[in-house]
Amino acid sequence: MFPFVVVIVFVVIFFVTLLALFSRYKRCPSDKILVIYGKTGRTKTGMTRSARTIHGGAAFIWPVIQNYAFLDLTPISLEVNLTNALSRQNIRIDVPSRFTVGISTDPGVMTNAAERLLGLQLGQIQELAKDIIFGQLRLVVATMDIEEINTDRDKFLANVSQNVEAELQKIGLKLINVNITDIRDESAYIEALGKEAAAKAINDAKKTVAEKNRDGSIGEAIAKQDERVQVADANAKAVEGENLAQIAIAQSNALRRQREAEALKQAVASEKVQSAKALEEAYQAEKAAEMSRSDRERATRTADIVIPAEIDKKKIEIDAEAVAEKIRRIAKGEADSIVAKKTAEATGIYEVLTKQAEGFGKLVEAAKESSRDAVLLMIADKLPEIVRSQVEAIKNLKIDKITVWDTQGGEGKTPATANFLAGMLKSLPPLEEIFRMAGMELPDYLKGKKTEEPGQVIEAEEVKD
């Protein structure tokens, strides 16, 4: 429990200290000057600084070693009624006036105010400022004449402002405004000066009026004289002017007529030129219209003749291309068909020859690798067909009538009929010739010759046709 209490106490002390420190951070309003006094450091020259002034902003006031106060910047209005002030002419005058002062915000002047006005009440500050103003106002009056003070108020106010401003800055104040209401003197000198000025003004006015009246009478006489002279001169000049005017009128009329003739001439010429240009433009427009019309008719006829012809031409070309494409496709189909047919025939022939080659191979194999025996086997196999071909040669021979004069040929001879038939048979090509035409050689045993082979003797028999 005890540590918890210690922690709470520590926290409370911390927050209280923090609040106290925050409370020492002071902000300066715009209508006041913050004066920090106590231990405020040293100046640039090494001297101890009595106070530090701040106008606007804020500053932290260290506890114990520093404290603060505010100086009010509100303007102070002072009524200063100076009496019996001795001028440079030893004439005493009264100068009622009103001064407006306030604490200055210049850095150096603020330090003077902190040193001399801090802690004073408003009344005390007013009395101190009045004393300074009275002294400087008397000094300024003593250095100026009454006429100068009365007539040149700007110079008087400038001198007062200059002297009073310099003295007020010593205590930290600033002169804001000076207003001199009226100046009076006990010997009525200023009033006499006023009366003198008024009398002088009146006399000057009367003199001016008399002079103006005189000048008016003289001017009136001179004006009448001038009037008569000028009227006569004007009449003479008027007659001369009328004559000159008549001459000018005549010359003007002549010039006008000449200009009118020239203008009429130019107008007629211009009208003719414009008429010619108008006709030319009309002809050009008609020509352009005719050209446009001819172009339109040419375009119309072109559209009526050329375009249908082009369409027919295009149609013929398209039809021709279609026919050509059809022919190409038919030809391509026929070619593909021929190619396919020839390919099939070639394939068939290849298969036949392949099978024949296989048969020949087996035939040679059956003949025990003897090519002669294989050929004999083939001929023996084809011999009936060969004989049949010979018979077919005369089978269909049509003979309507045969007349034979058979004389029997005499003794020991063959009858003529038999010879005729034998000749018919001999007209058939011999078997040997048929073989030779086929590029083969008829075997010797078929020719009726004897052939011998090693280990075998074959006796050929006579083959009779």
C-alpha positions as CSV (number, residue, x, y, z in Angstrom):
1,M,0.0,0.0,0.0
2,F,2.8,2.4,0.9
3,P,4.5,2.2,-2.6
4,F,1.2,3.0,-4.2
5,V,0.7,6.1,-2.1
6,V,4.3,7.2,-2.9
7,V,3.5,6.8,-6.6
8,I,0.3,8.9,-6.3
9,V,2.1,11.6,-4.4
10,F,4.9,11.6,-7.0
11,V,2.4,11.9,-9.8
12,V,0.5,14.7,-8.1
13,I,3.8,16.6,-7.4
14,F,4.8,16.1,-11.1
15,F,1.5,17.5,-12.4
16,V,1.5,20.4,-10.0
17,T,5.0,21.3,-11.0
18,L,4.1,21.0,-14.6
19,L,1.1,23.3,-14.1
20,A,3.2,25.8,-12.2
21,L,5.7,25.8,-15.1
22,F,2.9,26.3,-17.6
23,S,1.6,29.2,-15.5
24,R,5.0,30.9,-15.8
25,Y,4.7,31.0,-19.6
26,K,3.3,34.5,-20.2
27,R,1.8,35.8,-23.5
28,C,2.0,39.5,-24.2
29,P,-1.2,41.2,-25.6
30,S,-0.8,43.6,-28.5
31,D,-1.8,46.7,-26.4
32,K,0.7,46.0,-23.7
33,I,4.4,45.6,-23.1
34,L,5.7,42.6,-21.1
35,V,8.5,43.7,-18.8
36,I,10.6,40.9,-17.3
37,Y,12.8,42.0,-14.5
38,G,15.2,40.3,-12.1
39,K,18.0,38.2,-13.4
40,T,17.7,38.9,-17.2
41,G,21.3,38.5,-18.3
42,R,23.7,41.0,-19.7
43,T,23.8,43.5,-22.6
44,K,26.2,43.2,-25.5
45,T,28.6,45.6,-23.7
46,G,28.8,43.3,-20.7
47,M,26.6,45.4,-18.4
48,T,23.9,43.9,-16.3
49,R,20.5,44.3,-18.0
50,S,17.9,45.8,-15.7
51,A,14.9,44.5,-17.6
52,R,13.8,42.7,-20.8
53,T,10.9,44.1,-22.7
54,I,8.6,42.2,-25.2
55,H,5.9,43.6,-27.4
56,G,4.0,40.8,-28.9
57,G,4.9,37.1,-28.5
58,A,5.5,35.3,-25.3
59,A,8.2,34.4,-22.8
60,F,8.9,32.0,-20.0
61,I,9.3,33.6,-16.5
62,W,11.7,31.7,-14.4
63,P,10.4,31.3,-10.9
64,V,12.3,32.8,-7.9
65,I,14.9,34.6,-10.1
66,Q,12.5,36.5,-12.4
67,N,9.2,38.4,-12.3
68,Y,7.0,40.3,-14.8
69,A,4.7,43.3,-15.2
70,F,2.8,44.9,-18.0
71,L,3.0,48.5,-19.3
72,D,-0.2,49.8,-21.0
73,L,0.1,51.2,-24.5
74,T,-3.2,53.1,-24.4
75,P,-2.7,56.7,-25.6
76,I,-2.7,59.4,-22.9
77,S,-4.3,62.8,-23.7
78,L,-2.8,65.8,-21.9
79,E,-4.3,69.3,-21.8
80,V,-1.4,71.7,-21.6
81,N,-2.4,75.4,-21.1
82,L,0.8,77.4,-21.2
83,T,0.4,81.0,-19.8
84,N,2.7,83.9,-19.6
85,A,5.3,82.4,-21.9
86,L,7.9,84.9,-22.9
87,S,8.6,85.2,-26.6
88,R,11.8,86.4,-28.3
89,Q,10.2,89.9,-28.4
90,N,9.7,89.8,-24.6
91,I,6.0,89.7,-25.1
92,R,4.1,87.2,-22.8
93,I,1.6,85.0,-24.6
94,D,-0.8,82.2,-23.7
95,V,-0.6,79.0,-25.7
96,P,-3.5,76.6,-24.9
97,S,-2.8,73.2,-26.5
98,R,-3.6,69.4,-26.2
99,F,-0.9,66.7,-26.5
100,T,-1.5,63.0,-27.0
101,V,1.3,60.7,-25.9
102,G,1.9,57.0,-25.3
103,I,4.5,54.5,-24.3
104,S,6.8,53.8,-27.3
105,T,7.4,50.4,-28.8
106,D,10.8,51.1,-30.0
107,P,13.3,48.6,-28.4
108,G,15.5,51.3,-26.7
109,V,12.6,53.5,-25.7
110,M,10.7,50.5,-24.2
111,T,13.7,49.9,-21.9
112,N,13.5,53.5,-20.8
113,A,9.8,53.1,-20.0
114,A,10.5,49.9,-18.1
115,E,13.1,51.6,-16.0
116,R,11.2,54.9,-15.4
117,L,7.5,54.2,-15.7
118,L,7.0,50.7,-14.4
119,G,4.9,50.8,-11.2
120,L,3.7,54.4,-11.7
121,Q,0.0,55.2,-11.8
122,L,-1.6,56.9,-14.8
123,G,-1.9,60.2,-13.0
124,Q,1.8,60.2,-12.1
125,I,2.7,59.5,-15.7
126,Q,0.5,62.3,-16.9
127,E,2.1,64.8,-14.4
128,L,5.6,63.7,-15.5
129,A,4.8,64.2,-19.2
130,K,3.1,67.6,-18.5
131,D,6.2,68.9,-16.8
132,I,8.4,67.9,-19.7
133,I,5.9,69.4,-22.3
134,F,5.6,72.7,-20.4
135,G,9.3,73.2,-20.3
136,Q,9.9,72.4,-23.9
137,L,6.9,74.5,-25.0
138,R,8.2,77.5,-23.2
139,L,11.7,76.9,-24.8
140,V,10.2,76.9,-28.3
141,V,8.1,80.1,-27.6
142,A,11.2,81.8,-26.4
143,T,13.0,81.1,-29.7
144,M,10.3,82.5,-32.0
145,D,8.7,85.9,-32.7
146,I,5.0,86.4,-32.2
147,E,4.4,87.1,-35.8
148,E,6.2,83.9,-36.7
149,I,4.2,81.9,-34.1
150,N,0.9,83.5,-35.3
151,T,1.5,83.2,-39.0
152,D,3.6,80.1,-39.4
153,R,1.8,77.5,-37.3
154,D,3.4,74.6,-39.1
155,K,6.9,75.7,-38.2
156,F,5.8,76.3,-34.6
157,L,4.3,72.8,-34.4
158,A,7.3,71.2,-36.0
159,N,9.6,72.8,-33.4
160,V,7.4,71.8,-30.5
161,S,7.2,68.2,-31.8
162,Q,10.9,67.9,-32.3
163,N,11.8,69.3,-28.8
164,V,9.0,67.5,-26.9
165,E,9.6,64.1,-28.7
166,A,13.3,64.1,-27.8
167,E,12.6,64.7,-24.1
168,L,9.7,62.3,-23.8
169,Q,11.8,59.4,-25.3
170,K,14.1,59.7,-22.3
171,I,11.3,58.4,-20.0
172,G,9.9,55.9,-22.6
173,L,7.1,58.0,-24.1
174,K,6.2,58.9,-27.6
175,L,4.5,62.1,-28.9
176,I,1.5,61.0,-31.0
177,N,-0.3,64.4,-31.7
178,V,-0.1,68.1,-31.0
179,N,-3.1,70.5,-31.3
180,I,-2.7,74.3,-30.7
181,T,-6.2,75.7,-30.2
182,D,-5.5,79.5,-29.9
183,I,-2.7,81.9,-29.0
184,R,-3.3,85.1,-27.0
185,D,-1.1,87.7,-25.4
186,E,-1.7,90.1,-22.4
187,S,-0.8,93.3,-24.3
188,A,-3.2,92.5,-27.2
189,Y,-0.3,92.6,-29.6
190,I,-1.7,89.7,-31.6
191,E,-5.1,91.4,-31.6
192,A,-3.5,94.7,-32.9
193,L,-1.7,92.7,-35.5
194,G,-5.0,91.3,-36.5
195,K,-6.6,94.7,-36.7
196,E,-3.7,96.1,-38.6
197,A,-4.0,93.2,-41.0
198,A,-7.7,93.8,-41.3
199,A,-7.3,97.5,-41.9
200,K,-4.6,96.9,-44.4
201,A,-6.8,94.4,-46.1
202,I,-9.7,96.8,-46.1
203,N,-7.6,99.7,-47.5
204,D,-6.1,97.4,-50.1
205,A,-9.6,96.3,-51.1
206,K,-10.8,100.0,-51.4
207,K,-7.8,100.9,-53.4
208,T,-8.4,97.9,-55.6
209,V,-12.0,98.9,-56.0
210,A,-11.1,102.5,-57.0
211,E,-8.5,101.3,-59.4
212,K,-10.9,99.0,-60.8
213,N,-13.5,101.8,-61.2
214,R,-10.9,104.0,-62.9
215,D,-9.8,101.2,-65.1
216,G,-13.5,100.6,-65.9
217,S,-14.2,104.2,-67.0
218,I,-11.0,104.4,-69.1
219,G,-11.8,101.0,-70.5
220,E,-15.3,102.1,-71.3
221,A,-14.1,105.1,-73.3
222,I,-11.4,103.1,-75.0
223,A,-14.0,100.5,-75.7
224,K,-16.4,103.0,-77.3
225,Q,-13.5,104.4,-79.4
226,D,-12.5,101.0,-80.4
227,E,-16.1,100.2,-81.1
228,R,-16.4,103.0,-83.6
229,V,-13.1,102.3,-85.3
230,Q,-13.7,98.7,-85.4
231,V,-17.3,99.2,-86.7
232,A,-16.0,101.3,-89.6
233,D,-13.2,99.0,-90.2
234,A,-15.6,96.2,-90.0
235,N,-18.0,97.8,-92.5
236,A,-15.1,98.4,-94.9
237,K,-13.9,94.9,-94.4
238,A,-17.5,93.7,-94.8
239,V,-17.9,95.4,-98.2
240,E,-14.5,94.1,-99.2
241,G,-15.5,90.7,-97.9
242,E,-18.7,90.8,-99.8
243,N,-16.9,91.6,-103.1
244,L,-14.3,88.9,-102.4
245,A,-17.2,86.6,-101.5
246,Q,-18.9,87.4,-104.8
247,I,-15.7,86.7,-106.7
248,A,-15.2,83.6,-104.7
249,I,-18.8,82.5,-105.4
250,A,-18.3,83.1,-109.1
251,Q,-15.0,81.1,-109.1
252,S,-16.6,78.5,-107.0
253,N,-19.6,78.2,-109.4
254,A,-17.2,77.9,-112.3
255,L,-15.2,75.3,-110.5
256,R,-18.4,73.6,-109.5
257,R,-19.6,73.5,-113.1
258,Q,-16.2,72.2,-114.3
259,R,-16.2,69.6,-111.6
260,E,-19.8,68.6,-112.4
261,A,-18.9,68.3,-116.1
262,E,-15.9,66.2,-115.2
263,A,-17.9,64.2,-112.8
264,L,-20.7,63.7,-115.4
265,K,-18.1,62.6,-118.0
266,Q,-16.5,60.2,-115.5
267,A,-20.0,59.0,-114.5
268,V,-21.0,58.4,-118.2
269,A,-17.7,56.6,-118.9
270,S,-18.0,54.7,-115.7
271,E,-21.5,53.7,-116.5
272,K,-20.5,52.5,-120.0
273,V,-17.5,50.6,-118.5
274,Q,-19.7,49.1,-115.9
275,S,-22.3,48.2,-118.5
276,A,-19.6,46.6,-120.6
277,K,-18.2,44.7,-117.6
278,A,-21.8,43.7,-116.7
279,L,-22.3,42.3,-120.2
280,E,-18.9,40.6,-120.2
281,E,-19.7,39.1,-116.8
282,A,-23.2,38.0,-118.1
283,Y,-21.5,36.4,-121.1
284,Q,-19.0,34.8,-118.9
285,A,-21.7,33.5,-116.6
286,E,-23.8,32.3,-119.6
287,K,-20.6,30.6,-121.0
288,A,-19.9,29.0,-117.6
289,A,-23.6,27.9,-117.5
290,E,-23.4,26.4,-121.0
291,M,-20.2,24.7,-120.1
292,S,-21.7,23.4,-116.9
293,R,-24.8,22.2,-118.9
294,S,-22.6,20.6,-121.5
295,D,-20.6,18.9,-118.8
296,R,-23.8,17.7,-117.2
297,E,-25.2,16.4,-120.4
298,R,-21.8,14.8,-121.2
299,A,-21.8,13.2,-117.8
300,T,-25.4,12.1,-118.2
301,R,-24.7,10.5,-121.6
302,T,-21.5,9.0,-120.3
303,A,-23.5,7.6,-117.4
304,D,-26.2,6.3,-119.8
305,I,-23.8,4.7,-122.3
306,V,-20.4,4.1,-120.8
307,I,-21.6,2.9,-117.4
308,P,-24.0,0.2,-118.9
309,A,-21.2,-0.8,-121.3
310,E,-18.8,-1.0,-118.4
311,I,-21.3,-3.0,-116.5
312,D,-21.9,-5.4,-119.5
313,K,-18.1,-5.6,-120.0
314,K,-17.7,-6.4,-116.3
315,K,-20.5,-9.0,-116.6
316,I,-18.9,-10.6,-119.7
317,E,-15.5,-10.6,-117.9
318,I,-17.1,-12.2,-114.8
319,D,-19.0,-14.7,-117.0
320,A,-15.8,-15.5,-119.0
321,E,-13.9,-15.9,-115.8
322,A,-16.6,-18.2,-114.5
323,V,-16.6,-20.2,-117.7
324,A,-12.8,-20.3,-117.7
325,E,-12.9,-21.3,-114.0
326,K,-15.4,-24.0,-114.9
327,I,-13.2,-25.3,-117.8
328,R,-10.2,-25.2,-115.5
329,R,-12.0,-27.1,-112.9
330,I,-13.4,-29.6,-115.5
331,A,-9.9,-30.0,-117.0
332,K,-8.4,-30.3,-113.6
333,G,-11.1,-33.0,-112.8
334,E,-10.4,-34.8,-116.0
335,A,-6.7,-34.5,-115.5
336,D,-7.1,-35.8,-111.9
337,S,-9.3,-38.6,-113.4
338,I,-6.7,-39.5,-116.0
339,V,-4.0,-39.4,-113.4
340,A,-6.0,-41.6,-111.2
341,K,-6.9,-43.9,-114.1
342,K,-3.3,-44.1,-115.3
343,T,-2.2,-44.5,-111.7
344,A,-4.6,-47.4,-111.3
345,E,-3.5,-48.9,-114.6
346,A,0.1,-48.5,-113.7
347,T,-0.7,-50.1,-110.3
348,G,-2.5,-53.0,-112.1
349,I,0.3,-53.5,-114.6
350,Y,2.7,-53.3,-111.7
351,E,0.7,-55.9,-109.8
352,V,0.4,-58.1,-113.0
353,L,4.1,-57.8,-113.7
354,T,4.9,-58.4,-110.1
355,K,2.7,-61.5,-110.1
356,Q,4.2,-62.6,-113.4
357,A,7.7,-62.1,-112.0
358,E,6.7,-64.2,-109.0
359,G,5.2,-66.8,-111.4
360,F,8.4,-66.8,-113.5
361,G,10.4,-67.1,-110.4
362,K,8.4,-70.1,-109.2
363,L,8.4,-71.6,-112.8
364,V,12.2,-71.3,-112.9
365,E,12.3,-72.8,-109.4
366,A,10.1,-75.7,-110.7
367,A,12.4,-76.2,-113.6
368,K,15.2,-76.6,-111.1
369,E,16.8,-73.3,-112.0
370,S,17.0,-74.2,-115.7
371,S,15.9,-71.3,-117.9
372,R,15.6,-73.5,-121.0
373,D,13.3,-75.9,-119.2
374,A,11.3,-72.9,-117.9
375,V,10.9,-71.5,-121.4
376,L,9.8,-74.9,-122.7
377,L,7.2,-75.1,-120.0
378,M,5.9,-71.7,-120.9
379,I,5.8,-72.5,-124.7
380,A,4.1,-75.8,-123.9
381,D,1.6,-73.9,-121.8
382,K,0.9,-71.3,-124.6
383,L,1.1,-73.7,-127.6
384,P,-2.7,-74.2,-127.9
385,E,-3.3,-70.5,-128.0
386,I,-0.7,-70.0,-130.7
387,V,-2.2,-72.7,-132.9
388,R,-5.7,-71.3,-132.3
389,S,-4.4,-67.9,-133.4
390,Q,-3.2,-69.5,-136.7
391,V,-6.5,-71.1,-137.3
392,E,-8.4,-68.0,-136.5
393,A,-6.6,-66.2,-139.2
394,I,-8.5,-68.1,-142.0
395,K,-11.5,-69.1,-139.9
396,N,-13.7,-66.2,-140.9
397,L,-12.4,-65.9,-144.5
398,K,-15.5,-65.7,-146.7
399,I,-15.3,-67.3,-150.1
400,D,-18.5,-67.2,-152.0
401,K,-17.4,-69.4,-154.8
402,I,-14.3,-71.3,-155.8
403,T,-14.0,-72.7,-159.3
404,V,-11.3,-75.4,-159.7
405,W,-10.3,-76.8,-163.0
406,D,-8.8,-80.0,-161.9
407,T,-6.8,-81.7,-164.7
408,Q,-5.5,-84.2,-162.2
409,G,-2.1,-83.1,-163.1
410,G,-1.2,-86.1,-165.1
411,E,0.2,-89.3,-163.9
412,G,2.1,-89.3,-160.7
413,K,1.1,-85.7,-159.8
414,T,-1.1,-84.3,-157.0
415,P,-4.5,-83.1,-158.1
416,A,-4.9,-79.4,-158.5
417,T,-7.6,-79.1,-155.8
418,A,-5.3,-80.7,-153.2
419,N,-2.6,-78.3,-154.3
420,F,-4.9,-75.4,-153.9
421,L,-5.8,-76.4,-150.3
422,A,-2.2,-77.0,-149.5
423,G,-1.3,-73.6,-150.7
424,M,-4.0,-72.1,-148.6
425,L,-2.5,-73.7,-145.6
426,K,1.0,-72.6,-146.6
427,S,-0.2,-69.0,-146.7
428,L,-0.4,-69.1,-142.9
429,P,2.8,-67.8,-141.2
430,P,5.0,-70.6,-140.0
431,L,5.3,-71.1,-136.2
432,E,9.0,-70.3,-136.4
433,E,8.2,-66.8,-137.9
434,I,5.6,-66.1,-135.2
435,F,8.2,-66.8,-132.6
436,R,10.8,-64.7,-134.3
437,M,8.3,-61.8,-134.6
438,A,7.8,-62.1,-130.8
439,G,11.5,-61.8,-130.3
440,M,12.0,-65.5,-129.4
441,E,13.6,-68.5,-131.0
442,L,11.7,-71.6,-131.6
443,P,13.4,-74.6,-129.9
444,D,15.2,-77.0,-132.2
445,Y,13.1,-80.0,-131.2
446,L,10.0,-78.0,-132.6
447,K,11.9,-77.4,-135.8
448,G,12.4,-81.1,-136.3
449,K,16.0,-81.1,-135.4
450,K,17.8,-83.2,-132.8
451,T,19.4,-81.5,-129.9
452,E,21.6,-83.0,-127.4
453,E,22.2,-81.9,-123.9
454,P,24.5,-83.4,-121.4
455,G,23.0,-86.5,-119.9
456,Q,19.8,-86.3,-122.1
457,V,19.0,-87.0,-125.8
458,I,15.7,-85.6,-127.1
459,E,14.4,-86.8,-130.5
460,A,12.3,-84.3,-132.1
461,E,9.3,-85.4,-134.0
462,E,8.2,-83.8,-137.2
463,V,5.5,-81.4,-136.6
464,K,3.1,-81.2,-139.4
465,D,1.1,-78.2,-140.1
